[in-house]
Amino acid sequence: MGIALKLGLAAMAVLATAGCDHKTLTVESDTSWQGDVTGYGTFGGTGGGEVDLDNAPDSFCWTFTKKTSAGTLRAYVHHEDWLGLRDEFVGDATTTEPNGTIGGCI
């Protein structure tokens, strides 16, 4: 394999990964919660949790509801690309309301 072909293949590999995004939905809570992420399904738990949303569409929404009257519920998405050109937190929402609901979109 010639040097030019090897360099061309390396450049294609870099460009192919440049468009790849990594999104992680983080839920922080001191109570039980349940919610839905469009296109991914229903999630729930007690305390915090993370949902890896690799290959997620460019835009999607989520809602989460506290299952108790006490406590705090927060959710946000950490959105970054593999080359480190994008590193942002989006859709941050928090509630302390009894059985409160939060939502966000990216």
Secondary structure, 3 states (H helix, E strand, C coil): CCHHHHHHHHHHHHHHHHCCEEEEEEEEECCEEEEEECCCEEEEEECCEEEECCCCCCCCEEEEEECCCCCCEEEEEEEEECCCCCEEEEEEEEECCCCCEEEEEC
